[in-house]
Structures are given as C-alpha cells and as structure tokens.
Amino acid sequence: MSRLHTSPSPASAESRPAQAEGWFLPARAVTVRQSWSGDPARARVGETLTRTLIVEAVGASPNQMPPLQLPDVDGLRQYEEDTQTNSAVIDRQQGAALTKVIAVVPSRAGTFTLPPVTIGWWNTDRKAQEQTTLPAVTLTVAALPGAAAPTPQQAEAPATGATRSEDVPQPAPPPAAGSSILTAGLLSALAGLGEVWSRLKGGDAGWLGALALGLALLVALAFAPALLRRRSRTAGGAVPARSRLGFAPSAARAGSEQALTRAAKANDAAATYAAYLDLSRTATGRGLAEPAPRTAEFQAALRELRAHLFGAPGGHWDGKGFLAAWRKETGATAAARRKRRGPEGLRPLYPEA
C-alpha cells in the first residue's frame, strides 16, 4: 500500500480588533449602490417602486455580510421582497455581495426622504474602522388624479376574451363541421351493417350481401378512429386550463385569482389590491413590480383603487367595476400572448425584445 504525504500548511486566525465597531465586516474595500424600477422624483400615490440595494465587499465571505435594517418612513410603506448573500468576483478579486429588494409604496402625496444607508467595515489593509455610505434618497410623490367611477354597463358587462371561472358553466359549443361529417359517416356505416344483417337473417346470404357487409365494416373502421381522436382533442378535461393571466395555472396563482375575485365582489379594496400585487409578482417575477396595464379601463380602475386606499378617506369603492376591468385586461393580455406565439401556437423564430 502506498501513501501520499503533503507538507503542512500553517493557518493563522486573527481575533477581532479592539478598534472594530458594530458588525464586524473585514474587507479590503466595500461599496454600496442601488437601482430603482422607476424615477423616485416622479412617484405617485399607491404605485409601487422597487428599490434594489447591493453591498459588495472585497475579501469578505457571504456569512460576514451585515444585515440591512431600513428604518420606517412616515408616508411610505416598505416591504422586503428578497435578501441574498453570495460569493462574487469584484474587480477581479474574490469577495461577497448582498442584494436586498424592497418594494416602496407611497401612501400619500408629498416629499419623503429615505435616510442614508451606512455600512461599517474593518479595512484589513489599513487596519482601521471605516464607513461606506449611500446618500439619502428623496421621493417626490404626486397625488392621484380623481378617477371617475365606472358606469353600470362597464361593471356588469362580461369581459371579451377572458375566462370567467366563477360564472355558471356555459353549454358546450356545437360540434365542428368535420366532426359532424365523421359522425354521419359512422352512423351510415352502422345502418348499412343493420340492413345486411337483416338480409342474412332472411336467408339472402349471397355474395352481394357478403360484399356489402365487408364494405360497411371497412367504412366503420375508417371513420371511427378519426372521430375518436377529434373527440379526445375537444374534450375539456384532457387539456389543462389556462389562467386569466395566460399561464398554465398553479395552485398559488389560482388561489390569488380566487382571492381577488372574492375581495372585489365584497368591495374589500385592501384585500383586492393585495391579491392584485400577489398576481403581479407571480406574473412578472420581479417582486412587487406591477406590469403596465394594457387597457384604458383597467388603468382607470387601478387609479380609482389606489385613490380609495391611499387618497382622502371616505367614499365608496366599486369592486364589481374593478372586476369587470380586470377581466378585460386579462383577456387582452392572453390575446397579446397568443399573437406573440404566432400561428397554430408556434413561437416566432426571432421574437421581439
């Protein structure tokens, strides 16, 4: 048996310096930066802005990155969406990066300041405590213009192109022309079989009857498989249904859609908006970032909902009108997605950005 030996590699660990303050982050360099999904200087009441903070530390490991605690600001609602710490290569040097995503929702008009973000760290090159600061951010929030209430016709009119799962089941559509022809052919073949059988029972068993029986069997066998295939394609249970947002439904998304429908029918504005944000997060994959409305009706309905939640207190909110506009919006979204996929469900070879 042979054995391999390596030379010993000494390792030393230094204790925390006495001059270090607060969270101990040993690094050679630390930077803090941010990005916004929209312009903070042109914010609007009730509209979500997604703020992404990134802290990078050269020479640090992910478990050494400090937690970011953001103070509350009156007039702004902040929701932490995600926090991740990972190893990273920074300026061709090994280090760590912390990414924190926050959804900022203004609750009233005015000017608001998010305080500076300060990271204390220990400079391993200079052997000194240092700080890196991200300057304060000022948000200028405009009030929402008054949104007119939707008309009764708009509130009650069914959406075009959208699926309404909560409504009563609709009767099955009439069979297509091709299906009717196949059905008629099969019935004719069966009728021919009955006539031939009657002649055979009556004693007419000549070659003509045998030929007719063979032809009838061939016709029946030719039409039956095609008819069965067509019926299986048109059966609703064999094909997964699609949600109003155009995606194959998941349990979470279906639950959010049902929650939005129930809340809107009950005129619960807060629950409706929460369910809408949950659906937006699922559809976009960008936290609470909301997709831009496609229809003018839904854009107006969102303005009215935000004005009711974040504007002056009081007043009645029309949940049925919001639900009707939402159905029309999701129908337009599904139609646009089908158009992007191209004819017969094929995706375009060179999709548009």
C-alpha positions as CSV (number, residue, x, y, z in Angstrom):
1,M,0.0,0.0,0.0
2,S,1.4,3.4,-1.0
3,R,0.7,6.6,0.9
4,L,0.9,10.2,-0.2
5,H,2.1,13.0,2.1
6,T,1.8,16.7,1.8
7,S,3.8,19.4,3.5
8,P,1.9,21.0,6.4
9,S,0.2,24.3,5.7
10,P,0.1,26.6,8.7
11,A,-3.0,28.7,9.1
12,S,-3.5,31.6,11.5
13,A,-6.7,33.4,12.6
14,E,-6.6,36.9,14.0
15,S,-9.0,37.9,16.7
16,R,-11.4,40.8,16.3
17,P,-9.5,44.1,16.6
18,A,-10.3,46.1,19.6
19,Q,-10.9,49.2,17.5
20,A,-13.6,47.5,15.4
21,E,-17.1,48.8,15.9
22,G,-20.5,47.3,15.4
23,W,-20.9,44.4,12.9
24,F,-17.5,43.1,12.1
25,L,-17.0,43.1,8.3
26,P,-13.3,42.5,7.4
27,A,-12.7,43.5,3.8
28,R,-10.3,45.4,1.6
29,A,-13.0,47.5,0.0
30,V,-16.8,48.0,0.4
31,T,-19.2,49.7,-2.0
32,V,-22.9,50.3,-1.8
33,R,-25.2,51.0,-4.7
34,Q,-28.8,51.0,-5.6
35,S,-31.2,50.9,-8.5
36,W,-34.9,51.8,-8.9
37,S,-37.6,50.4,-11.1
38,G,-38.9,54.0,-11.7
39,D,-37.9,57.6,-11.0
40,P,-38.2,58.4,-7.3
41,A,-38.7,62.0,-8.2
42,R,-41.8,61.2,-10.1
43,A,-43.6,58.7,-7.8
44,R,-47.3,58.5,-7.5
45,V,-49.6,57.6,-4.6
46,G,-50.2,53.9,-4.4
47,E,-47.8,53.0,-7.3
48,T,-45.0,50.5,-6.4
49,L,-41.4,51.4,-6.8
50,T,-38.9,48.5,-6.5
51,R,-35.6,49.5,-4.8
52,T,-32.6,47.2,-5.1
53,L,-29.7,47.7,-2.7
54,I,-26.3,45.9,-3.5
55,V,-23.4,45.8,-1.0
56,E,-20.1,44.4,-2.3
57,A,-17.2,43.6,-0.1
58,V,-13.8,42.6,-1.5
59,G,-12.1,39.9,0.5
60,A,-15.2,39.0,2.6
61,S,-17.2,35.8,2.7
62,P,-21.0,35.7,2.3
63,N,-21.6,34.9,6.0
64,Q,-19.8,38.0,7.0
65,M,-22.1,40.4,5.2
66,P,-24.1,42.6,7.6
67,P,-27.9,42.7,7.8
68,L,-29.5,45.8,6.4
69,Q,-32.1,47.3,8.6
70,L,-34.1,50.1,6.9
71,P,-36.0,52.5,9.2
72,D,-39.7,53.2,8.6
73,V,-40.6,56.4,6.9
74,D,-44.0,58.0,7.6
75,G,-45.9,58.2,4.3
76,L,-44.0,55.3,2.7
77,R,-44.8,51.6,3.0
78,Q,-41.8,49.4,2.6
79,Y,-42.0,45.6,2.0
80,E,-38.9,43.5,2.0
81,E,-39.1,41.1,-1.0
82,D,-35.8,39.3,-1.1
83,T,-32.4,39.2,0.5
84,Q,-29.5,37.2,-0.9
85,T,-25.8,36.9,0.0
86,N,-23.5,35.2,-2.4
87,S,-19.8,34.8,-3.3
88,A,-18.8,37.3,-6.0
89,V,-15.9,38.4,-8.1
90,I,-15.4,42.1,-7.7
91,D,-12.8,43.9,-9.8
92,R,-11.1,40.5,-10.4
93,Q,-10.9,39.9,-6.7
94,Q,-12.8,37.3,-4.6
95,G,-15.5,38.8,-2.3
96,A,-19.1,38.7,-1.3
97,A,-22.3,40.5,-2.4
98,L,-25.5,41.2,-0.6
99,T,-28.6,42.0,-2.6
100,K,-31.8,43.3,-0.9
101,V,-35.0,44.1,-2.8
102,I,-37.6,46.4,-1.2
103,A,-41.0,47.4,-2.6
104,V,-41.8,51.1,-1.7
105,V,-45.4,52.1,-1.9
106,P,-46.2,55.8,-1.2
107,S,-49.4,56.2,0.9
108,R,-49.9,59.9,0.4
109,A,-48.6,62.8,-1.7
110,G,-45.7,64.9,-0.6
111,T,-41.9,64.8,-0.3
112,F,-40.3,62.0,1.6
113,T,-36.7,61.2,2.4
114,L,-35.2,57.7,2.8
115,P,-32.3,58.1,5.2
116,P,-28.7,57.2,4.1
117,V,-27.5,53.6,4.2
118,T,-24.3,53.3,6.2
119,I,-22.1,50.2,6.2
120,G,-19.4,50.0,8.9
121,W,-16.4,47.7,8.0
122,W,-12.9,46.9,9.0
123,N,-10.2,47.8,6.4
124,T,-7.8,44.8,6.5
125,D,-5.2,46.7,4.6
126,R,-5.1,49.9,6.7
127,K,-6.1,48.1,10.0
128,A,-8.7,50.7,10.6
129,Q,-12.5,51.1,11.0
130,E,-14.2,52.7,8.1
131,Q,-17.7,53.5,6.8
132,T,-19.3,53.5,3.3
133,T,-22.5,55.5,3.0
134,L,-25.2,55.5,0.3
135,P,-26.7,59.1,0.3
136,A,-30.3,59.7,1.2
137,V,-32.9,59.5,-1.4
138,T,-35.8,61.9,-1.8
139,L,-39.1,60.8,-3.2
140,T,-41.5,63.3,-4.7
141,V,-44.9,61.8,-4.7
142,A,-47.8,63.2,-6.7
143,A,-51.4,62.7,-5.8
144,L,-53.5,60.5,-8.0
145,P,-56.0,62.4,-10.2
146,G,-59.6,61.7,-9.4
147,A,-60.8,58.6,-11.2
148,A,-64.4,58.5,-12.5
149,A,-66.4,55.6,-11.2
150,P,-67.1,53.0,-13.9
151,T,-70.5,53.0,-15.5
152,P,-73.0,50.3,-14.6
153,Q,-72.7,48.9,-18.1
154,Q,-69.0,48.6,-17.6
155,A,-69.4,47.0,-14.2
156,E,-71.8,44.3,-15.4
157,A,-70.5,43.7,-19.0
158,P,-68.7,40.5,-19.3
159,A,-65.1,40.7,-20.5
160,T,-64.3,39.7,-24.0
161,G,-61.7,37.0,-24.4
162,A,-61.3,36.3,-20.6
163,T,-62.3,33.2,-18.8
164,R,-64.8,33.5,-16.1
165,S,-64.3,30.5,-13.8
166,E,-66.7,31.8,-11.1
167,D,-69.7,32.1,-13.5
168,V,-72.1,29.3,-14.2
169,P,-70.9,26.7,-16.7
170,Q,-71.6,27.5,-20.3
171,P,-73.2,24.9,-22.6
172,A,-70.8,23.0,-24.8
173,P,-70.1,24.5,-28.2
174,P,-71.7,22.8,-31.2
175,P,-69.6,20.2,-32.9
176,A,-67.4,21.4,-35.7
177,A,-68.3,20.6,-39.3
178,G,-65.6,17.9,-39.6
179,S,-66.9,16.2,-36.5
180,S,-70.4,16.2,-37.9
181,I,-69.3,14.6,-41.1
182,L,-67.4,11.9,-39.3
183,T,-70.4,11.2,-37.0
184,A,-72.7,10.9,-40.0
185,G,-70.3,8.6,-41.8
186,L,-70.1,6.3,-38.8
187,L,-73.9,6.2,-38.4
188,S,-74.3,5.4,-42.1
189,A,-71.9,2.5,-41.8
190,L,-73.8,1.2,-38.8
191,A,-77.1,1.5,-40.6
192,G,-75.6,-0.5,-43.5
193,L,-74.5,-3.2,-41.1
194,G,-78.0,-3.4,-39.7
195,E,-79.5,-3.8,-43.2
196,V,-77.1,-6.5,-44.3
197,W,-77.7,-8.4,-41.0
198,S,-81.5,-8.3,-41.7
199,R,-80.9,-9.8,-45.2
200,L,-78.7,-12.5,-43.8
201,K,-81.4,-13.5,-41.3
202,G,-83.9,-13.6,-44.1
203,G,-81.9,-16.2,-45.9
204,D,-80.3,-13.9,-48.5
205,A,-76.7,-14.9,-47.9
206,G,-75.4,-14.4,-51.4
207,W,-72.1,-12.9,-52.4
208,L,-73.7,-9.4,-52.7
209,G,-74.7,-9.5,-49.0
210,A,-71.2,-10.5,-48.0
211,L,-69.7,-7.8,-50.1
212,A,-72.0,-5.2,-48.6
213,L,-71.0,-6.4,-45.1
214,G,-67.3,-6.1,-45.8
215,L,-67.7,-2.6,-47.2
216,A,-69.7,-1.5,-44.2
217,L,-67.1,-2.8,-41.9
218,L,-64.3,-1.0,-43.7
219,V,-66.2,2.3,-43.6
220,A,-66.9,1.9,-39.9
221,L,-63.2,1.1,-39.2
222,A,-62.0,4.0,-41.3
223,F,-64.2,6.6,-39.7
224,A,-64.2,5.5,-36.0
225,P,-60.5,6.3,-35.1
226,A,-60.6,9.8,-36.7
227,L,-63.8,10.5,-34.8
228,L,-62.4,9.3,-31.5
229,R,-59.2,11.4,-32.0
230,R,-61.2,14.5,-32.7
231,R,-63.5,14.0,-29.7
232,S,-60.4,13.5,-27.4
233,R,-58.9,16.7,-28.6
234,T,-62.1,18.7,-28.0
235,A,-62.7,17.2,-24.5
236,G,-62.1,19.9,-21.9
237,G,-60.7,17.6,-19.2
238,A,-57.8,16.3,-21.3
239,V,-56.2,19.8,-21.8
240,P,-55.0,21.8,-18.8
241,A,-57.0,25.0,-18.5
242,R,-55.2,28.4,-18.6
243,S,-55.4,31.1,-16.1
244,R,-56.6,34.6,-16.8
245,L,-53.0,35.7,-17.0
246,G,-52.3,33.3,-19.8
247,F,-50.1,30.9,-17.8
248,A,-50.7,27.2,-17.0
249,P,-52.4,27.5,-13.6
250,S,-50.6,26.7,-10.4
251,A,-52.3,26.3,-7.0
252,A,-50.8,29.5,-5.7
253,R,-51.9,31.6,-8.8
254,A,-55.3,30.1,-8.8
255,G,-55.7,30.9,-5.1
256,S,-54.7,34.5,-5.8
257,E,-57.2,34.8,-8.6
258,Q,-60.0,33.5,-6.4
259,A,-58.9,35.8,-3.6
260,L,-59.1,38.8,-5.9
261,T,-62.5,37.8,-7.2
262,R,-63.9,37.3,-3.7
263,A,-62.5,40.5,-2.4
264,A,-63.7,42.6,-5.4
265,K,-67.2,41.2,-5.1
266,A,-67.2,42.0,-1.4
267,N,-66.0,45.6,-2.2
268,D,-62.9,44.9,0.0
269,A,-60.4,47.4,-1.6
270,A,-57.4,46.4,0.6
271,A,-57.7,42.7,0.0
272,T,-58.3,43.3,-3.7
273,Y,-55.1,45.3,-4.0
274,A,-53.1,42.7,-2.0
275,A,-54.3,39.9,-4.3
276,Y,-53.5,42.0,-7.4
277,L,-49.9,42.6,-6.2
278,D,-49.6,38.9,-5.5
279,L,-50.7,38.1,-9.0
280,S,-48.3,40.8,-10.4
281,R,-45.4,39.3,-8.5
282,T,-46.2,35.9,-9.9
283,A,-46.6,37.1,-13.5
284,T,-43.5,39.4,-13.7
285,G,-41.1,37.6,-11.4
286,R,-39.8,41.0,-10.3
287,G,-41.1,41.2,-6.7
288,L,-43.9,43.7,-6.4
289,A,-43.2,45.4,-9.7
290,E,-46.5,45.8,-11.5
291,P,-46.9,45.2,-15.2
292,A,-48.1,48.2,-17.2
293,P,-51.9,48.0,-17.9
294,R,-52.9,47.2,-21.5
295,T,-56.4,48.6,-21.4
296,A,-57.6,52.1,-20.5
297,E,-60.4,50.6,-18.4
298,F,-58.0,48.7,-16.1
299,Q,-55.7,51.7,-15.9
300,A,-58.6,53.8,-14.7
301,A,-59.8,51.1,-12.3
302,L,-56.3,50.9,-10.7
303,R,-56.2,54.7,-10.3
304,E,-59.6,54.6,-8.6
305,L,-58.5,51.7,-6.3
306,R,-55.2,53.5,-5.3
307,A,-57.1,56.8,-4.7
308,H,-59.5,55.0,-2.4
309,L,-56.7,53.2,-0.5
310,F,-54.1,56.0,-0.3
311,G,-56.1,59.2,-1.0
312,A,-58.5,61.1,1.1
313,P,-60.5,58.8,3.4
314,G,-64.2,58.0,2.8
315,G,-66.2,57.3,-0.3
316,H,-67.5,54.1,-1.9
317,W,-65.3,51.8,-4.0
318,D,-66.9,49.8,-6.8
319,G,-65.4,46.3,-6.6
320,K,-67.6,45.0,-9.4
321,G,-66.4,47.7,-11.7
322,F,-62.8,46.8,-10.9
323,L,-63.5,43.1,-11.5
324,A,-65.0,43.9,-14.9
325,A,-62.0,46.0,-15.9
326,W,-59.6,43.3,-14.6
327,R,-61.4,40.6,-16.7
328,K,-61.0,42.8,-19.8
329,E,-57.3,43.4,-19.0
330,T,-56.5,39.7,-18.6
331,G,-58.4,38.9,-21.8
332,A,-56.2,41.5,-23.7
333,T,-53.1,40.0,-22.1
334,A,-54.0,36.5,-23.2
335,A,-54.7,37.7,-26.7
336,A,-51.4,39.5,-26.9
337,R,-49.6,36.4,-25.7
338,R,-51.3,34.2,-28.3
339,K,-50.4,36.7,-31.0
340,R,-46.7,36.6,-30.0
341,R,-46.7,32.9,-30.2
342,G,-47.6,33.0,-33.9
343,P,-50.0,30.9,-35.9
344,E,-51.1,27.5,-34.6
345,G,-49.3,28.1,-31.2
346,L,-45.8,28.2,-32.7
347,R,-43.4,30.7,-31.1
348,P,-41.8,33.2,-33.5
349,L,-38.3,32.2,-34.7
350,Y,-36.9,35.7,-33.9
351,P,-39.1,37.0,-31.0
352,E,-39.2,40.8,-30.5
353,A,-37.4,42.1,-27.5
